[in-house]
Amino acid sequence: MNQPSQLSALNHSKAKKPRLSLDISNSLGRLGRLRFLKYSLLIFIIWAAIASASNILWNLYYTGWHEALSLFMIFVSIIASVMGVIFCTRRLNDFNATGWWMLIFFVPIATPIMLLLMLLLPGTKGENRFGPAPQKNSKFVYVTVFLMLTLLFIAATL
């Protein structure tokens, strides 16, 4: 017969197993450099593809669809901006800094410097006040970042 202490230890060991989480809409927690780059590139590529399709439709059907396409692109841009704020907040949390540091993005000269720091500097080691260290990057993360950068390079040369 199982003792309560054995069941408790069994449940506790199950709870400690890491799980795959694609929780990109949550602003809580920490986000490592490579995943920050991956999520940012993903949002940018999706936004650029939608904008390109919208531009083609705009040129073909301007008279009938210009208002709807404009509103649609405003909606898509707002969603992309909100996702960017979430990713930046989580990346700042990895530095043990609050999301309020994103206000520095309103200073035009500071924006590229801040983005470079977010991409190049490692976060705090171990646990900080925003949670445990981010997950280690899998081969999938490396491959997707490489493929997205390759896609952007090819699209830029066209």
Sequence and secondary structure as in RCSB ss.txt:
>XXXX:A:sequence
MNQPSQLSALNHSKAKKPRLSLDISNSLGRLGRLRFLKYSLLIFIIWAAIASASNILWNLYYTGWHEALSLFMIF
VSIIASVMGVIFCTRRLNDFNATGWWMLIFFVPIATPIMLLLMLLLPGTKGENRFGPAPQKNSKFVYVTVFLMLT
LLFIAATL
>XXXX:A:secstr
   HHHHHHHHHHHHTS      TT  SS   HHHHHHHHHHHHHHHHHHHHHHHHHHHHSHHHHHHHHHHHHHH
HHHHHHHHHHHHHHHHHHHTT  GGGGGGGGSTTHHHHHHHHHHHS   SS BTTBS      HHHHHHHHHHHH
HHHHHHH 
